[in-house]
Amino acid sequence: MNRNGYHRTEESELTVIRKAKNMSAYIFQVTQSAPKKFRFSLVAKLQNLSLDVISNLYKANDTFIPKQELATAVYTERVTKRLDFSFAALTSLKELDHIVTLAREMTCITPKQHEQMALHIYDVRNLLGAWIKSEKRRYPS
């Protein structure tokens, strides 16, 4: 929500966050029809990891970085914190990729759903990798 009390439009969000939300929405949509025997294991893990990715992206993006010359110790700590959240999102994506493959092998999801999830994960991982690279250039430590 912005200062005026309105929710942000999708255009104002980072592309990586928007894509991660789309990925999560797709995972929730697909897992609704998953067999009951997987609901509290694979389905819960898929859903939670997709939400973890979004959460860590928001945390990384919302970590305020002061000007380096004003507060060097705070600057370094915040840059590290921002990158840590970004890498946590990347780790969650790698875990998600593994669980999606496992879900396919266990016939929890169809091959087509596996393919679509893998494409979503691939897109988010590439965008996140580019964002991390950009952040490292933008905030040299």
Number of C-alpha atoms within 10 A of each C-alpha: 8 8 6 6 7 8 9 10 9 10 8 8 12 15 15 20 21 16 19 26 18 15 24 24 15 17 21 17 12 17 21 11 12 17 12 12 10 16 16 9 11 19 26 14 17 23 18 15 22 26 19 19 27 21 17 21 23 18 17 22 16 10 15 13 17 14 11 14 8 9 11 13 10 14 19 17 12 18 21 17 17 24 20 15 20 24 19 18 27 21 16 20 22 16 16 23 20 13 17 25 19 15 21 16 13 12 13 24 22 15 14 10 17 21 15 15 22 18 13 20 22 15 16 25 20 13 18 22 16 13 17 17 12 11 15 14 10 10 16 9 12
